[in-house]
Amino acid sequence: MSGMRDRVAALLSAHDPATTGRLEFLRARFDAGLAWVHFPVGLGGLGAPRDAQQEVDLALAEAGAPDNSPRRIGIGLGMAAPTILAHGTEEQRLRFLRPLWTGEEVWCQLFSEPGAGSDLAALGTRARRDGDDWVVTGQKVWTSSAHNAQWAILLARTDPDVPKHAGITYFVCDMTAPGVEVRPLRQITGEAEFNEVFLTGVRVPDAHRIGEVGAGWRIAQTTLMNERVAIGGRPVPREGGMVGVVADTWRAHPERRTPELHDRLLSLWVESEALRLAGIRLRQQLAAGSPGPEGSAMKLGFARLSQALSALEVEFLAEDGLRYDDWTQRRPTAVDFTARDAGYRYLRAKGNSIEGGTSEVLRNIIAERVLGLPTEPRSDKDIPWKDLPR
Ligand SMILES: Cc1cc2nc3c(=O)[nH]c(=O)nc-3n(C[C@H](O)[C@H](O)[C@H](O)COP(=O)(O)OP(=O)(O)OC[C@H]3O[C@@H](n4cnc5c(N)ncnc54)[C@H](O)[C@@H]3O)c2cc1C
């Protein structure tokens, strides 16, 4: 690790954060391989173990260096980047990864459709080849950050004549291209964090195809596995995240405490700590390869605890907990549980068991791929997509 400390020191001495512009510093950090140290040299990393990252982040934060606002660019960092790294061409990696990491280009995820959420492979957005381009038409839904995004990872159907999993191709779509229309969708919080996206004759160059034609489903697994780790498995300090916020509320209001609420808080505190420690183990496993179904277990646990803790906080605060009046961020650029009030946390946490795969679907994945239980009956596996009832 001393090599890592030397590299951090060299970056700081060549680019003093006190006198260097934010973007200039972030670009220099990327070029020094200190962006995501487990990425390859030349792509923002050093090919180092993933767990060296925390030390780098801490040292740079202590030196007053700017960060890349990871919450604002979460989809790019957590989903697009690992997919482009694993399946993109060298040209695509060089084009997309640096501005993605510095936050110059925000990404969104055009996967879900009105008729294809849990059953994502049923998606109907069509991409037809036309010369060097693909022409894409269809509708996507629940697209977080589409209103801020320059780029999207996109799944589209390129062959309707084969079974649903086989006819999908993975693309990068320019969100500023003609034919892309983004409309806000309002959530239970009152905010519009996500959108409907209508694609009408959008031209996507073949050079922006990720992987082989028809290989989209396999490539999407990389995105989805990483998404679950990004939502449920990110490093948190002891008593960090939702449990820390609720514990602070508890400490601030001794007059509201009851033995029953005390027991419930302690029990959720213990579970949060167990999940945090499981997350450390998961990230150690990740050092050896791509995330597997363990990420689904982390995301499942995260969603359950997030909802149970935020509900306990509202109950603890009684009528004050119900007074959610922070409707100011109508078009948020990031989700941040810590900087908002209890009512917001309670309402927003409802989405945690839906986004990135519902808890029911994650239980199916764990049952089948971790516990080895029999698979769900799937009668549509061998039928061409165009013949499926819709
Ligand atoms: C806050 C938020 C942000 C999101 N951001 C994005 C985004 O940026 N990009 C994107 O593409 N999508 C996004 N989504 C969409 C999300 O991935 C889908 O909502 C999710 O996959 C569920 O799909 P659905 O809404 O169509 O529900 P459905 O699939 O219709 O499910 C309805 C219900 O049936 C249950 N169910 C379905 N199938 C099974 C089964 N086989 N066994 C047991 N139960 C089942 C589900 O668990 C659920 O309770 C977001 C969602 C939320 C809430």
Ligand as a Chemical Component Dictionary entry (heavy atoms), coordinates in Angstrom:
data_LIG
# 
_chem_comp.id                   LIG 
_chem_comp.type                 NON-POLYMER 
_chem_comp.pdbx_formal_charge   0 
_chem_comp.three_letter_code    LIG 
# 
loop_
_chem_comp_atom.comp_id 
_chem_comp_atom.atom_id 
_chem_comp_atom.alt_atom_id 
_chem_comp_atom.type_symbol 
_chem_comp_atom.charge 
_chem_comp_atom.model_Cartn_x 
_chem_comp_atom.model_Cartn_y 
_chem_comp_atom.model_Cartn_z 
_chem_comp_atom.pdbx_ordinal 
LIG C1  C1  C 0 -36.650 4.300   -7.876  1  
LIG C2  C2  C 0 -36.564 3.462   -9.098  2  
LIG C3  C3  C 0 -35.597 3.714   -10.058 3  
LIG C4  C4  C 0 -35.532 2.949   -11.223 4  
LIG N1  N1  N 0 -34.575 3.262   -12.164 5  
LIG C5  C5  C 0 -34.533 2.555   -13.315 6  
LIG C6  C6  C 0 -33.614 2.922   -14.345 7  
LIG O1  O1  O 0 -32.853 3.888   -14.210 8  
LIG N2  N2  N 0 -33.609 2.219   -15.492 9  
LIG C7  C7  C 0 -34.433 1.152   -15.684 10 
LIG O2  O2  O 0 -34.341 0.526   -16.743 11 
LIG N3  N3  N 0 -35.325 0.779   -14.733 12 
LIG C8  C8  C 0 -35.405 1.461   -13.553 13 
LIG N4  N4  N 0 -36.313 1.114   -12.591 14 
LIG C9  C9  C 0 -37.274 0.050   -12.881 15 
LIG C10 C10 C 0 -37.094 -1.235  -12.093 16 
LIG O3  O3  O 0 -35.979 -1.959  -12.533 17 
LIG C11 C11 C 0 -38.402 -2.031  -12.271 18 
LIG O4  O4  O 0 -39.434 -1.272  -11.676 19 
LIG C12 C12 C 0 -38.323 -3.393  -11.635 20 
LIG O5  O5  O 0 -37.447 -4.221  -12.331 21 
LIG C13 C13 C 0 -39.710 -4.064  -11.556 22 
LIG O6  O6  O 0 -40.351 -4.061  -12.788 23 
LIG P1  P1  P 0 -41.873 -3.540  -12.920 24 
LIG O7  O7  O 0 -41.948 -2.199  -12.279 25 
LIG O8  O8  O 0 -42.254 -3.665  -14.345 26 
LIG O9  O9  O 0 -42.749 -4.523  -12.021 27 
LIG P2  P2  P 0 -43.261 -6.013  -12.432 28 
LIG O10 O10 O 0 -42.128 -6.762  -13.043 29 
LIG O11 O11 O 0 -44.498 -5.825  -13.222 30 
LIG O12 O12 O 0 -43.570 -6.609  -11.028 31 
LIG C14 C14 C 0 -44.806 -6.368  -10.326 32 
LIG C15 C15 C 0 -44.782 -7.214  -9.059  33 
LIG O13 O13 O 0 -44.744 -8.611  -9.402  34 
LIG C16 C16 C 0 -43.656 -9.253  -8.754  35 
LIG N5  N5  N 0 -43.075 -10.276 -9.626  36 
LIG C17 C17 C 0 -42.763 -10.144 -10.946 37 
LIG N6  N6  N 0 -42.226 -11.300 -11.415 38 
LIG C18 C18 C 0 -42.170 -12.174 -10.365 39 
LIG C19 C19 C 0 -41.715 -13.513 -10.222 40 
LIG N7  N7  N 0 -41.182 -14.192 -11.243 41 
LIG N8  N8  N 0 -41.819 -14.085 -8.989  42 
LIG C20 C20 C 0 -42.342 -13.397 -7.938  43 
LIG N9  N9  N 0 -42.816 -12.117 -8.037  44 
LIG C21 C21 C 0 -42.714 -11.514 -9.225  45 
LIG C22 C22 C 0 -42.656 -8.148  -8.508  46 
LIG O14 O14 O 0 -41.774 -8.461  -7.438  47 
LIG C23 C23 C 0 -43.553 -6.963  -8.184  48 
LIG O15 O15 O 0 -43.936 -6.995  -6.831  49 
LIG C24 C24 C 0 -36.426 1.872   -11.413 50 
LIG C25 C25 C 0 -37.396 1.601   -10.446 51 
LIG C26 C26 C 0 -37.469 2.388   -9.305  52 
LIG C27 C27 C 0 -38.540 2.091   -8.280  53 
# 
loop_
_chem_comp_bond.comp_id 
_chem_comp_bond.atom_id_1 
_chem_comp_bond.atom_id_2 
_chem_comp_bond.value_order 
_chem_comp_bond.pdbx_ordinal 
LIG C1  C2  SING 1  
LIG C2  C3  SING 2  
LIG C2  C26 DOUB 3  
LIG C3  C4  DOUB 4  
LIG C4  N1  SING 5  
LIG C4  C24 SING 6  
LIG N1  C5  DOUB 7  
LIG C5  C6  SING 8  
LIG C5  C8  SING 9  
LIG C6  O1  DOUB 10 
LIG C6  N2  SING 11 
LIG N2  C7  SING 12 
LIG C7  O2  DOUB 13 
LIG C7  N3  SING 14 
LIG N3  C8  DOUB 15 
LIG C8  N4  SING 16 
LIG N4  C9  SING 17 
LIG N4  C24 SING 18 
LIG C9  C10 SING 19 
LIG C10 O3  SING 20 
LIG C10 C11 SING 21 
LIG C11 O4  SING 22 
LIG C11 C12 SING 23 
LIG C12 O5  SING 24 
LIG C12 C13 SING 25 
LIG C13 O6  SING 26 
LIG O6  P1  SING 27 
LIG P1  O7  DOUB 28 
LIG P1  O8  SING 29 
LIG P1  O9  SING 30 
LIG O9  P2  SING 31 
LIG P2  O10 DOUB 32 
LIG P2  O11 SING 33 
LIG P2  O12 SING 34 
LIG O12 C14 SING 35 
LIG C14 C15 SING 36 
LIG C15 O13 SING 37 
LIG C15 C23 SING 38 
LIG O13 C16 SING 39 
LIG C16 N5  SING 40 
LIG C16 C22 SING 41 
LIG N5  C17 SING 42 
LIG N5  C21 SING 43 
LIG C17 N6  DOUB 44 
LIG N6  C18 SING 45 
LIG C18 C19 SING 46 
LIG C18 C21 DOUB 47 
LIG C19 N7  SING 48 
LIG C19 N8  DOUB 49 
LIG N8  C20 SING 50 
LIG C20 N9  DOUB 51 
LIG N9  C21 SING 52 
LIG C22 O14 SING 53 
LIG C22 C23 SING 54 
LIG C23 O15 SING 55 
LIG C24 C25 DOUB 56 
LIG C25 C26 SING 57 
LIG C26 C27 SING 58 
# 
